[in-house]
């Protein structure tokens, strides 16, 4: 009975895996478990080996993330925020590990990524689950930020998602996460996209628990880069509130999450 309920739940959130993707994720998960066991067992003692093992674990986690997707209407979205640390061609995307490094990357027109508050927020909540924050130079780099088989969504893609929600008698709250909010509102995540209030960064970081912001790709690249801001309409109290999506644009200093769509 439990297995039937579990299977029904999986179908209800429309997790869309091709058979090859299922097998790929299973194999990656086994490799990840093996690496984690070896690392935690103490059999690896040398600092360089520990670092290399951690890098392999991070790479496996990223591969598992990017193989998951959600089908809604005509679109197939990545099920989690992008968390790659390399471009599509394999080149490394530099991690900004300080406010100064983030600003320097922008001044030099170089790609960069970071975690919220660089690693872990002030409440010691692990923020890696929210994915990485990328600057606009990473988004627009010709080496390709989106993994193979994926592309960066445009403002038109975001508008399509909003319209398909409306036609399905749903709204953005059905795509908002049901956890992690600090502003008194809460999403339902009934369609499984799990848009999290992961915040943003400029000189520092802000908006964790309150703001959902995603980059939107445009071509040709302009002086400013578009992004979408998703939030609760506070004119209506819970549980009657609805989600809103607003198109905005900004400069190189900002860092936002990325959510890809299938090519």
N, C-alpha and C positions, 0 to 999 in steps of 0.2 A: 504493500500500500504506500509506504513511504517513497519507494522508488518511482511509483506512478505519479505521486504528487510532485516529486522533484522534476520528473520529465515534463510534466505539465507546466511547471514554473519556467523551465528553460525555454519551452516553446513560446510562452507568453511574453517574454522580453525580446523575442525575435533575434536571438544571437545567431548570426549568419556565418557559418564556417563551411568552406568547401571541405570535402573529405581529406584532401591533401593538407589543408590547413589544420584540421583536427589532429592529424598524425604528426604534423610539424610541431604544433604546440605541445603535444604529449611528449615528444622526444626532447624538446627544449626543456620542458619541466623536469624530466628525469635527469638531464644533464645538470640543471640548476640545483636539484636536490643533492646530487652527488658532490658537486663542487662545495655546497654549503656544509655537508657532512664532513668533508675533508678539512675544510677551513676551521670548523668548530672543534674538531677532534684534537687539535694541537699538533698534528703530524707535520704541519708547515710551520717552521719557526723563523726562517730567514725573512727579514723585512721586505726584500725585493720580491720574494716568492709570494708573500702575503698580499702585497700590492697587486701583483699580477693576477692572483686568484680573485681578488676583489673586482678587478677590471673585467675578468671573464664573467663573473657573476652579474655585474652591471650590464654587460653586453647581452647576456642571455635574457635578463629581465626586459631589456628593450625589445629584443626580438619577439618575445611572448606578447608584449603590449601591442606591437604593430601588426600582429596577425589577427587580432580580435576586431570584429566589426559589428555594427548594428544596421540592419536594413529598415528604413522607414520610407514608405512611399517609393519614389523612383530613385532615392539616394541611398548610398551605402557609406556610413560614417565610421571613422575609427572609434572604437568603444571607449577609449581613454585618451587623455591629453598626450600629445607627442612628447617623447622623452629621449630622442636620439642625441648622440653626442658626435656623430659624424655626418657629413653630407652624403648624398647618394653615391658619389664617386669614391667614397671611403676616406676622404680628407677629414681631419679632425676639426671640430668646431671648438674654439677655445672657451674654457670655462672662466668666467669672471668670479674670482674668489674674494673680491673686496669692492667697495663702492668706487674706489679710485680706478680699479681695473675695468669696471663697467663703463665709467665715463671715458676712460682712455680709448677703449674700443670704439665708442661712438665718435669721438673726436677724430680718430684715424680711419673712420668709415670701414671698420672691420666687424665681422660677425662675432657674436658672443652669446653665451647662455649662462643662466645661473638658476639656483633654487631660490624660493622665497626667503628673504633674509639670508641669502647666500647658502644656507644649509638647513637649519632648523629654526623654527620661530621661537619667540621668547617664552612660550609655554611648554617648550620641549616636545611639541607635537611634530612627528615626522612629516615633512612636507614633500618628500619624494613622490608620494602617491598622487600628488597634484600635477606631476609632469614638470618639464622645464619651462622657464621663461626665456624667450628669445628676443633679441633686438631686431630691428627692421632690416639690418644688413644681412643677418642670417636668413631672414625670410626671402630677401630679394637676390641672394647669391646665386649666380648661374650654375654652380655645382649641384644645386638642388637640395632643399631642406627636406622635402617629402620623400619617404622611402619608396623603393621600387613598387609600382602598382598603385600608388597613391598620388594625390595632388593637393595643393593648397586651395582652400575654398575662397571664392570671390564673394563680393557683396551679393551678387545674384544667387549664389548657392545658399547663402544664409536666408535670403528672401524666399527662396523655394521651400526651404525647411519650414519657415514660419507659415507660408501659405498652405503647405500640406498638413500642418498641424490644425489649422483652421478648418480645412475641408474634412478632416477626420473628427471634427468637433472636440478638438483638444487645443491646448495653448502651451506656451513655453514652460509653464510650471510642470507640465508632464515630462519635460526634458531636464528640469532642474534636480539636482541631488536632494535626497531626503535627509542628508546629514551635513554637519559642518557649518551651519548658518549661525550667525551671532546677532542678527538684526531683528529677531522675533518672527521671521517668516520661515517657511519650509517648503521645499518642492516635493513632488510626488514620485518623480522619475518612473512613471508608468511605462514609458517607451524604452527605457534602458540606456539613454544617452548619458545620463549622470553628469550633467554640466555642473561643475563644482565652483563654489565661491573661492577661487584660488588666488585672488588678488592680482597685483601688478607691481612693477617697479619703475622708478625713474632714478633720481639720485639715491633714494632709499626705497623701501617697500611699503605697501599699504593695501587695504581692501580685503585682507584675508577674512573669510566668513561673511563678507558683504557683497563683493563685486565679482562678476564673471566677465572677462574680457578676452576676446580672441582676435588674432590678426586676420585680415581679409586681404587676399592677394589681388594686385592690379597690374596690368601690363598695357602700355609701357609704364615703367616706374616713374612716379612723380616726385615733387619736392617733399611731400608728406605721404605717409602710408596710412591707408584706411584700416580701421578695426571696428568690431561690433561690440557694443556694451549691452549685456543682458541683465535685467533686474526685475524685481517685483514692482508692480504698480501700487505705490503706497497710498493712493487715493481710495483704495478699497481695502478694508480690514480683512485679515484671515478669518474664515477660510475662503472668502470670496475674491481674494486678490487674483490678479492674472499677471503673466510675465510680459515684459516688453523688450523689444530689440531696437536699438538705435544705432545708426551708422555714424561713425565719427572718423576723424583722422588726426594724426599726431606726428611728431618728429622722432629722430633717432634715439633720444634718451630713454624712451619708454621700452618696457619689456612686458610681453603678454604671452599667454598660452597659445598653442596651435592645436587645432583639431582638423585632421585631414579627411578627404572624401576619396572614394575609389575612382581611378581613372576610367 
